[in-house]
Amino acid sequence: MAEQKPIRIVCGLGNPGERYALTRHNAGFATVDTLAERHGVRYWKSQAGCLSATVRIDGREVTLAKPQGFMNTSGGPLSKLVRELRVRPEEILVVHDEVDLPAGEIRYKFGGGLNAHNGLRSIKAKLGTADFARVRVGIGRPPGKMSVADWALRQLKGTFAEEFDVTCAQAADVVESLL
C-alpha cells in the first residue's frame, strides 16, 4: 500500500441537482460546501466534469471538487481532474456517506476496502488504486425494511436536516485538521 502524501484535492461525493441537495447521500457535497463557505469561495468553475474551487487552508493550496456525474460515476470526472492537476491518488481526500457508521459518526481512513460504496468503486476503477484518503460520514442504516437507497436519497427535513448540517460541519472540521 502506498503512503499518504499531503492532500491536494478534497473531493466530496454526491449527486448533482436540487432533487438530491439535502439527502444523506450528499454528505460529501455538503461537507465540501461547508469548507468552501468557511474559506470564502464565491465562484465554482466547471473543470474536468467537476465543480472546483481553490482555497488556502493553513497556508496550503487545496482544490475542492464535486464531480458532476452521478455518484456511481464519480471516478470519471475525478480522474480527469487528477490528470489535469497532476495529482497522485495518495494526495486525494474523498468525503462520502457511510451506512456502516452510526448517524453523526465521522471516521478517517487511508486506502483499504470500499464497503460496497459505488462512488468509491468508481474512483478505484478509474484511478486504478484504492490508495486515497477518505473521511467517512456516518448516516446509519435505514429503519425497518426500508432500502438503503431510499434511506440515503430521502430529502431531509426538520431535525434530521439540522443534525445532518451539524454532522457535515464536524466532517469539515476533520478535513481541516487533516490538512
C-alpha positions in Angstrom: 0.0 0.0 0.0 1.2 3.5 -0.9 1.9 6.1 1.8 -0.4 9.0 2.1 1.0 12.4 0.9 -0.1 15.9 1.7 -3.7 16.4 0.5 -4.1 18.5 -2.7 -7.7 17.6 -3.7 -10.7 17.3 -1.3 -13.4 15.6 -3.3 -16.9 15.4 -1.9 -19.2 12.8 -3.3 -22.9 13.4 -4.1 -25.4 13.6 -6.8 -25.9 16.9 -8.7 -29.2 18.8 -8.8 -31.8 20.1 -6.4 -33.5 16.7 -6.1 -30.5 15.4 -4.2 -29.3 18.5 -2.4 -30.4 17.8 1.1 -30.1 14.0 1.2 -27.8 11.7 3.3 -26.1 10.5 0.1 -24.8 14.1 -0.5 -22.8 14.3 2.7 -19.6 14.7 0.7 -21.0 17.6 -1.3 -22.4 19.2 1.9 -19.0 18.9 3.7 -17.1 20.4 0.7 -19.7 23.2 0.5 -19.1 23.9 4.2 -15.4 24.1 3.6 -15.9 26.4 0.6 -18.1 28.7 2.7 -15.6 28.8 5.5 -12.7 29.7 3.2 -14.5 32.4 1.1 -15.3 30.6 -2.1 -17.5 32.8 -4.2 -17.2 31.0 -7.5 -17.1 27.4 -8.6 -15.7 26.7 -12.0 -16.5 23.8 -14.3 -13.3 21.8 -14.6 -12.9 18.2 -16.0 -16.5 17.3 -15.2 -16.3 18.6 -11.6 -17.2 21.9 -10.0 -14.0 23.0 -8.5 -12.6 25.9 -6.4 -9.1 26.5 -5.0 -8.7 27.5 -1.3 -5.9 28.1 1.1 -6.1 26.2 4.3 -3.3 26.7 6.8 -1.2 28.3 4.0 -1.6 25.3 1.7 -3.4 25.4 -1.6 -6.1 22.8 -1.9 -8.7 22.1 -4.7 -12.2 21.4 -3.6 -14.1 19.2 -6.0 -17.6 18.0 -6.6 -17.9 15.5 -9.5 -21.0 16.4 -11.6 -21.9 12.9 -12.8 -24.0 10.8 -10.6 -22.4 9.2 -7.5 -21.8 5.9 -9.2 -19.7 7.5 -12.0 -17.7 9.9 -9.7 -14.4 8.3 -10.8 -14.6 9.6 -14.3 -14.6 13.3 -13.5 -12.3 12.9 -10.5 -9.7 11.0 -12.6 -9.8 13.7 -15.3 -9.3 16.4 -12.7 -6.4 14.4 -11.1 -4.7 14.2 -14.5 -5.3 17.9 -15.3 -3.8 19.0 -11.9 -1.1 16.3 -11.9 -2.1 14.9 -8.5 -1.3 11.4 -7.3 -4.1 9.2 -5.7 -2.3 9.5 -2.4 -2.9 13.2 -2.5 -6.7 12.9 -2.7 -9.1 13.0 0.2 -12.6 11.8 -0.6 -15.6 12.7 1.7 -18.5 10.3 1.4 -21.6 9.0 3.2 -21.2 5.7 5.1 -24.2 3.5 6.1 -21.9 1.2 8.1 -21.3 4.0 10.6 -23.9 5.3 13.0 -25.5 8.6 12.0 -23.3 11.5 13.0 -20.1 9.5 13.4 -17.1 10.6 11.4 -14.0 8.5 10.7 -10.9 8.9 8.7 -9.0 6.1 6.8 -6.4 5.7 4.1 -6.8 3.0 1.5 -8.5 -0.2 2.3 -11.9 -1.6 1.4 -14.7 0.2 -0.3 -17.7 -1.1 1.9 -19.9 -1.6 -1.2 -19.9 2.2 -1.9 -20.4 2.6 -5.6 -18.9 6.1 -5.7 -15.7 4.7 -4.2 -15.7 1.7 -6.5 -15.9 4.1 -9.5 -13.0 6.1 -8.2 -10.9 3.0 -7.6 -11.7 1.7 -11.1 -10.7 5.0 -12.8 -7.6 5.7 -10.6 -6.5 2.0 -10.7 -6.0 2.0 -6.9 -7.8 2.4 -3.6 -4.8 4.2 -2.1 -6.6 7.5 -1.4 -7.7 9.0 1.9 -11.4 9.1 3.0 -13.5 10.9 5.5 -16.5 8.7 6.1 -19.6 10.5 7.3 -21.9 8.1 9.1 -25.6 8.1 8.0 -26.6 4.8 9.7 -28.7 2.0 8.5 -32.3 2.5 7.4 -35.1 1.7 9.9 -37.2 -1.4 9.4 -37.4 -2.8 5.9 -36.6 0.5 4.1 -34.0 0.1 1.4 -30.6 1.7 1.8 -31.2 3.6 -1.5 -34.5 5.1 -0.2 -32.8 6.0 3.2 -29.8 7.6 1.5 -31.8 9.5 -1.1 -34.7 10.7 1.1 -35.0 14.5 1.4 -34.1 15.6 5.0 -36.4 18.0 6.9 -36.6 19.5 10.3 -34.4 18.0 13.0 -32.9 15.4 10.5 -31.7 18.3 8.3 -30.3 20.2 11.3 -28.5 17.2 12.6 -27.1 16.5 9.0 -25.8 20.1 8.8 -24.0 19.7 12.2 -22.5 16.4 11.1 -21.2 17.9 7.8 -19.7 20.8 9.7 -18.0 18.3 12.0 -16.7 16.4 8.9 -15.4 19.7 7.6 -13.6 20.2 10.9 -12.0 16.7 10.5 -10.9 17.6 6.9 -9.3 20.9 8.1 -7.4 19.0 10.9 -6.1 16.5 8.3 -4.8 19.4 6.1 
